[in-house]
């Protein structure tokens, strides 16, 4: 166990992007876990101190309703992580299954699935999300599911390419020869051996999901019952430029989060791609 852990550390240490991204993400996770202890006020409570600037009492100032911006940003980390991770997991599972089936089966199955993927790629995804959320409601669950169901195409194309490459390998042909079923080969050999680029891609999907949720909240289509960074920015835009702090700190939180996942994804790409390691 110790040897395997040291092996993982030895791979991570030379890659600065992965180290920095992991540290930033750990900070974010700790903030989300201990939000009730870190927050100085209840983020939902309104008071008479409206649009008060940053001070010792209100670290990030207050918004137009008198709510403490610092506490809202802290609690907003929970919403963003929940949306990003769950939506990315949904899109990764769907994309992996669809791409794996298309690439491995080939022929007419591949053509039909590829056309479906191309159709989704041509659709303006964000506007599709807007329409669905507007019709079915803007609860956090709906937002997560909609983002997950509309962002799987990139993963599907990546997995399809992996499956096309793997199906020509000797061990796959040997599995066919000994009579293993297509489903068994797909789940036992194709997906496990082609999943590594998907893992790196999933970190980027988390960033994309967080930005999508922030965009929806900014447009007023997020869940009004939870604190969201996009929601804070949407409220704060009406108070610019004299109350700059309302939008600034929540915007920086989004940048911080997206940057951490981007760095992790870039670092994982370097670990999983020997070509990138040789060029550095």
N, C-alpha and C positions, 0 to 999 in steps of 0.2 A: 504493500500500500504506500509506504514511504517513498519507494523507488519510483512508482508511477506518478506520485505527486511531484517529486523532484523533476521528473522528466517533463511534466507539464510546465513547471516553472522555468526550466531551461529553454523551452520553446518560446515562452512568453517574454522573458527578460530582454532578448535582443530587439523586440518589436515595440518601439516607443508608442506607436498609435494605440496598440492594444492595451498597454499598461496605463496610459493616460485615460483612455476611454473607460476602462474597468474601474479606475479610481473615481472618475466622475460619476459613473453609474452607481457605484456603491454609496457615494455621498447622497445621491438622489433617492436611492432606496431607503437609506437610513432616515432621511428627512420625511419620506412618505410614511414609514412605520411609526416614527415618533412624533408625528405631526401634532397630536394633542399636547405633547410636552414642550415642543418648540414654539408653537403659536402663542403669541402674547395676548390675543383676544379671541373671542368667538367670531369666526368669519361671517356668520349670518346675522349678527346683532347690529342694528342700526343705532346711531347715537347723534348727538347734536354737533359734533366736531366734523363739519362737512368740508371736504377738500383741504384738509390741513396738511401742510408739507411734512416731509420726514423730520422726525424729532426723537428724543429719548423715549417719549410715550408711544409714538407711532413710528416705528423704524422705517417703514416705506410710505408713510403718510396715510391719509384716508381718501375714500372715493366720494362721489357726489351724494351718496346715501349715508355717509358717515361710517362705513365699514372699514376695518383695518386692512390695508392692502397687503401688509407682510403676512398676516394670518391667512388671507385668501390665497396668496401665492404658495404658501406652505401646503395648504389643503388641496390646492390645484394639482400638486404633484401626484397625488393619489389618483385623480381622475385621468390624467395624461398617461400614467404608467398602466392603469387598468385598460384604457382604450387601446393603447399602442400594443401591448403584449397579447391581449386576447384577440384583437382584430388581426394582428400579424399571424398568430397561431392558426386562426380560421383560414386565412388566405393561403398560408403555406401548406396546410393539409389538403385543401381542395386543389391547389396548383400542382402539388406533388403527385396526387392520385391521377388527375386528368393528364398531366404531362407524361407520367410513367406509362399509362395505358396507351396513349397515342404513340409514343416512341417505341415501345416494345411490340405492340400489335402490328403497327405499320399498315400498309395497304389502304383500304377504304375507311377503316376505323380512324387511321391517322389523318386522312384527308378531311373527313367530317369534323373531327375535333379541331384540326388546324383552322378550318373555316370559322368555327365557333369562336376560337381564340382571336382570329383576325377581326371578327365582328365586334367583340368586346374591346379590342384595341382601338378600333375606329370610333367607338362611342366616347363622348366627352364624360369621363368617369365622374368627375366632381359634380357636374350638373345632373347626372343620373342619380347620384347620392342625394342631391338637393330635392329632386322630385320625389324620390321614395320616402325620405324623411318627412317632407311636407304632407304626403298622403297618409302615412302610417303613424306619424307622431315622432316627437323628438326626444323620447326617453333615452337614457344612456345605453340601455340594452339594444334598442333599435339602431342607434348610431353605430355601436360596435359591430353588430351583425351586418349592417349594410356596407360598412367599410370593408369588412372581411370578405363579403360575397362579391364585391366589385373590384378587388385588387389582387386577384390570383393569377392574372394572365402572364405577368413577368416570370413568376415561379414556374408556371406550366411550361413556358417556352424553354426555360433553363433545364427543367427535368426531362423534357422531351429530347433535347439534345444529348443529355447524359444517357438516356435509355437507348437512343439510336446507336450510340457508341458502344454501350455495354452488351447489346443483344448480339453483336458479332464476335464477342469474346469466346474463347474456347470453353470456359467453364459453364457458360450459358448453353452452348450447343451440346455439351456433355449432359447437362441437366435435362434437356429435351430428349436426348437419346435414351436415357434411363427411364423415361416416362413420367417425369414430373409435370404437373399441370401448369398451365400458363399463369394462373393466379398465384400458385405457390412460388414459381420462378420470379414473378413480379415483386411479391412481398418479401421473399427470402433473399433474393440476389440483386435484382435491378434497383429497387428503392434503397436498400441499405448501402449499396456501393456507390450510388449516385447522389446521396443525400448531403454530402459535405459542402458543395457549393450552395445548396439550398439553405444550410444553416447560416452561412455568411450573408446570403441575400435576405434572410429573415430579419436580421438586425436593421437593414435598410428599410424593410417593410414596416418595422416599428416606428421609425422616424416619420415615414410617409403617413401612417395612421394618425400619429399625434398631430401632424400638421393639418390633416383633413378634419379632425375633430375641432382643432382650434379655428379653422376656417368656417366650419358650420356654426360654432358658437359665436364667432365674430358677426356672422350674418343673422344671428338671432334664432338659429335652428338647432342649437344645442339644448341639452336638458337644463331647464331653468331651476331644477331642484338640487343641482350639485354645483360646486364651485369649479370653474374652469378658467384656464389662462386666457383662452379666446374670448370668453364671456367678459372677463375683466377688461380686456383691450377694447371690446365692443362698447362697454359702458364708458370707458375712459376717453374714447375718441371725441365725445361731445364736450370734454373739458380741456382739450388741447387749445392753445399751448400753455395756458397759465397753470394747469395742474398736470404737468408732464409725467410725474412719478406714477400715475395710475397705469398708464400704458407701458412705460419704460421697464419696470421691474418684472412684469409678467411676460413682456417680450423677451427680456434677457433669460428668463427661466425656460422659455421655449427653445431659444438658441442653445442654451446649456444642455438641455436634454437631447435635442436632435444631434448636436455635436458629439455627445458621448456615445450614442448608438452608431453614428457614422464612423467614429474612430475605431470602435470595436469591430464593425464590419470590415473596415479597411485592414485592420490587424489580422483578422481571421482569414481574409483573402490571401494575405502574405504567408500565413502558416499553411493553408491548404493548397496553395499554388506554388509548386517548386520553381516555376519560371520566374515568378516575382522575387523569390528569395535569391536566385542566382544573379539577378540584375542589380542587387543591392549589396 
